[in-house]
């Protein structure tokens, strides 16, 4: 060892090297994060004037990626460029307010309305009224799901839960163990 060889003569002390390294790494990380961060893109979407008063109730993404909008004025879909209203077939509902949207395993779009009616759409046609031979609820349909066994469950706000399977409609309420009749959402 040579005489006069101390830590101060060799350059920065060990603590200074660690601090400098931390600062350099932080600057690299900070500059990378500011360069690579994505800014959100906000896009304003306008619909036709005739539907401007529609109140949005819910949005559903179809299994094919299409966006469906349930409103107080009926059903709309968005293809990435434009919004399209989906007309009802006869009989058209008195109150077209949609409270649930889903698609079944075959790709049909199903909607539940304020008055308890159910409609479906195939191949971008009209919304067809679904009328099994059994009475449907009169309360708002709040959710619709399909089982792998081709069963259809739907929930209501006021009448509990329904199951349609093998052309039979089963109703579940307080007597069947539900804690209430107002069901907001259903998932299988």
Order of alpha helices (4+ residues) and beta strands (2+ residues): alpha-beta-beta-beta-beta-beta-beta-beta-beta-beta-beta-beta-beta
